[in-house]
Amino acid sequence: MINARLERLNDYPFQRLADLLKGNDPRSNDRPIMLHIGEPQHQPPDFAIDIIAGDRKRWNLYPPVVGTPGLRESCAGFLRRRYGVPASALDPHAQIAPVAGTREGLFMVALLAVTQSEGGPKPLALMPNPFYQVYFGAAAMAGAEPVFLPTSAASNWLPDLDAIPEETLRRTQVFYLCSPSNPQGTCADLAYWKKALELARRHDFMLVADECYCELYYTPAPPAGAIEAALALGPGPHGHVLDNLLVSHTLSKRSSAPGLRSGFVAGSPHAIAMLNRLRVYEAASTPLAVMDAAAALWDDDAHVEATRALYARKYEIAARLLGGRHGFYQPAGGFYLWLDVGDGEAATRALWSEAGIKVLPGAYLTKPAADGSNFGKPYVRIALVQELEATEIALTRMSQVLDRLGTSRA
């Protein structure tokens, strides 16, 4: 009676974290500070809140699954400004699919891209390791076998594309890539995106570019995007510049608005038409007022600059309090720290019980190897999502606890 594929879904990382910390309450009376989940605690701009509050007459209407024309045009406008996409290469009404946050879009594209072949080999879904659990869940429910591609500092914490076996590529039907990466915060350059898209076109699979952190960068120039690689390579095997590519964006990180559940997917007209055909059946659309607020947020870049500056200040605090220890480095993008603390679970328990700081063990984001070893075991992921004062308090306590544990690693 129950879909057997659900048996493949392991406990979500945050449930594992709850189990790890169960009965291990903080001993201090200090206020606990949550740094385990990538949920920005800053308020989104007032103008977006005002748009939603001012809509009193349309809550009786079903919102269109494909989004409003204005929202699609605002999403396309963002891509034009951010990546220099010419108007001729992007039709907002045929190539943009608003989704209820990127999680919905990332899940649905696996159902879009994966095709079962009667009697043939099982299709594969590639993803970096560490991985976002939605990639795995989407692959499992679509009937694909997930393949976890190792990452390391030597490969800039991105999968080594040259190391993927030809046989694996022949069976691949979807490849998830995140840049800036979660949790390491490194960014794919244009050459990397071009190589990944060339592989997708040569082997006819879908490259899914998860670019939810693309506006949070700390480099002189914005990091490259997958859509820029498509523009550089030109039309693909089916005659469109976005062949074999879907790019995913969200307001959750860009605008500190995860509660809006508003993002979008861009791709070729055929891929977006098929995605919308699929979404009509599950109909996870956001209210009209939220769509109007989202359009205004995509149209405005000033609040994003302020948000980026705020995260840069948090990294300055982290560098002052943790620099030179625990494997600290300044990432190129995102809002995480990926610290080497020797034993991620032990450090997580100690940080919670001794300092009331909740973080996430790196092993909960990383698929173990066949021999049971897990290269994420020494790490913890820390989300710098609190306000500045809370961030400084949390990192001060954290530094003291980690130093007492003797996990100091350069």
Secondary structure, DSSP 8 states (H G I E B T S, - for coil): ---GGGGG----HHHHHHHHHTT---SS-S--EE-SS----S---HHHHHHHHT--S-TTS---TT--HHHHHHHHHHHHHHH---GGG--TTTSEEEESHHHHHHHHHHHHH----TTS---EEEEEES--HHHHHHHHHHT-EEEEEE--GGGTTS--GGGS-HHHHHHEEEEEEESS-TTT-----HHHHHHHHHHHHHHT-EEEEE-TTTT-B-SSS----HHHHHHHH---TTS-TTTTEEEEEEHHHHSS-GGG--EEEEE-HHHHHHHHHHHHHH-----HHHHHHHHHHHH--HHHHHHHHHHHHHHHHHHHHHTTSTT----SBSSEEEEE-S-HHHHHHHHHHHH-EE-EEGGGGS---TTS--TTTTEEEEE--S-HHHHHHHHHHHHHHHHHHT----
